[in-house]
Amino acid sequence: MGFIEFNHVVKSYSGDVKVIDDITLSIERGEFVTIVGPSGCGKTTLLKMVNKLIPISQGNIYIDGKDVIDWETISLRRSIGYVIQHIGLLPHLNIEDNINYVPSISKRKSGIDKNRAKELIELVGLSDDYLSRYPRQLSGGQMQRIGVARALTADPEIILMDEPFGAVDEIARTQLQHEIKEIHKKLKKTILFVTHDIQEALKLGTKIVLLKNGKIEQIGTQEELVFKPKSEYVKAFFGLKGFQASLNENVMHNVYNRILLKQETLDGIYRKLE
Ligand SMILES: Nc1ncnc2c1ncn2[C@@H]1O[C@H](COP(=O)(O)OP(=O)(O)OP(=O)(O)O)[C@@H](O)[C@H]1O
């Protein structure tokens, strides 16, 4: 059994419509799983069932062998980091207190390591001068960094991220992607990361899950999804962007770097790969 295991998971909000339709998925400890797919395919729903923000209609999700149903909700949420697009820092608390907020409400105030916030803020690429600032004094990208730091405070094994970099500009987004990749390498957390950005999904995921209408259309590595698409849908979904992301990541040999990417070329490449 994987560290996080989805077993025939179904979610219906109302009536017979299955927003998540029989998903079975096994995630190993330390994997960085990106969940990608068109708007409304069920990405957020899938993620929120892991920390019980949304109840499961049928099936089970196991974390470390234990059904989430059997986890006490609050302790489950405290043991899973959660980062969303607008992270909602508390405006009246400075950054240090925002980072320490969860341990402080867990009545472990005395147990808060003074150096922890400093360590975390540096880990997310900011200097400790920011600890005494207030949220209004930070840019969008900096706030998202604090969101990541806050999610790491309690040293959770799992981090759920829902479009965490969706609202920041392109440059900050690229930097944040780099930071999170480094953090994953260093801390070896298990990360589930929802995005609708194809390049982000391919760049970050050690495993990528493509969802379509609540079902897994294909799951695999960057190379598998881009170069061995299982359906026309997968091909069309990743398309040129998929190739570009792969080239940027130097997954392919240099020869591909010399290919001028046009749709005709892409079709030719698929034919050669078949
Ligand atoms: N609370 C709810 N009640 C009823 N339907 C809902 C609810 N939340 C989501 N849905 C529906 O479930 C489907 C999946 O939504 P979800 O937010 O999981 O998709 P998503 O892939 O994350 O979309 P996006 O990329 O647009 O954020 C959508 O059709 C949505 O309208």
Ligand as a Chemical Component Dictionary entry (heavy atoms), coordinates in Angstrom:
data_LIG
# 
_chem_comp.id                   LIG 
_chem_comp.type                 NON-POLYMER 
_chem_comp.pdbx_formal_charge   0 
_chem_comp.three_letter_code    LIG 
# 
loop_
_chem_comp_atom.comp_id 
_chem_comp_atom.atom_id 
_chem_comp_atom.alt_atom_id 
_chem_comp_atom.type_symbol 
_chem_comp_atom.charge 
_chem_comp_atom.model_Cartn_x 
_chem_comp_atom.model_Cartn_y 
_chem_comp_atom.model_Cartn_z 
_chem_comp_atom.pdbx_ordinal 
LIG N1  N1  N 0 -19.483 22.747 -3.162  1  
LIG C1  C1  C 0 -19.861 22.353 -4.378  2  
LIG N2  N2  N 0 -21.156 22.071 -4.643  3  
LIG C2  C2  C 0 -21.542 21.643 -5.864  4  
LIG N3  N3  N 0 -20.702 21.475 -6.897  5  
LIG C3  C3  C 0 -19.413 21.743 -6.694  6  
LIG C4  C4  C 0 -18.918 22.194 -5.428  7  
LIG N4  N4  N 0 -17.583 22.375 -5.520  8  
LIG C5  C5  C 0 -17.262 22.053 -6.787  9  
LIG N5  N5  N 0 -18.342 21.680 -7.491  10 
LIG C6  C6  C 0 -18.365 21.240 -8.905  11 
LIG O1  O1  O 0 -17.532 20.092 -9.009  12 
LIG C7  C7  C 0 -16.773 20.124 -10.223 13 
LIG C8  C8  C 0 -15.299 20.015 -9.891  14 
LIG O2  O2  O 0 -14.894 21.174 -9.200  15 
LIG P1  P1  P 0 -13.392 21.387 -8.727  16 
LIG O3  O3  O 0 -13.309 22.705 -8.050  17 
LIG O4  O4  O 0 -12.927 20.210 -8.004  18 
LIG O5  O5  O 0 -12.657 21.448 -10.161 19 
LIG P2  P2  P 0 -11.210 21.976 -10.547 20 
LIG O6  O6  O 0 -10.670 21.005 -11.521 21 
LIG O7  O7  O 0 -10.405 22.238 -9.330  22 
LIG O8  O8  O 0 -11.568 23.329 -11.283 23 
LIG P3  P3  P 0 -10.725 24.719 -11.449 24 
LIG O9  O9  O 0 -9.478  24.370 -12.225 25 
LIG O10 O10 O 0 -11.658 25.567 -12.245 26 
LIG O11 O11 O 0 -10.452 25.238 -10.093 27 
LIG C9  C9  C 0 -17.174 21.396 -10.935 28 
LIG O12 O12 O 0 -18.134 21.091 -11.900 29 
LIG C10 C10 C 0 -17.763 22.267 -9.851  30 
LIG O13 O13 O 0 -18.726 23.118 -10.352 31 
# 
loop_
_chem_comp_bond.comp_id 
_chem_comp_bond.atom_id_1 
_chem_comp_bond.atom_id_2 
_chem_comp_bond.value_order 
_chem_comp_bond.pdbx_ordinal 
LIG N1  C1  SING 1  
LIG C1  N2  SING 2  
LIG C1  C4  DOUB 3  
LIG N2  C2  DOUB 4  
LIG C2  N3  SING 5  
LIG N3  C3  DOUB 6  
LIG C3  C4  SING 7  
LIG C3  N5  SING 8  
LIG C4  N4  SING 9  
LIG N4  C5  DOUB 10 
LIG C5  N5  SING 11 
LIG N5  C6  SING 12 
LIG C6  O1  SING 13 
LIG C6  C10 SING 14 
LIG O1  C7  SING 15 
LIG C7  C8  SING 16 
LIG C7  C9  SING 17 
LIG C8  O2  SING 18 
LIG O2  P1  SING 19 
LIG P1  O3  DOUB 20 
LIG P1  O4  SING 21 
LIG P1  O5  SING 22 
LIG O5  P2  SING 23 
LIG P2  O6  DOUB 24 
LIG P2  O7  SING 25 
LIG P2  O8  SING 26 
LIG O8  P3  SING 27 
LIG P3  O9  DOUB 28 
LIG P3  O10 SING 29 
LIG P3  O11 SING 30 
LIG C9  O12 SING 31 
LIG C9  C10 SING 32 
LIG C10 O13 SING 33 
# 
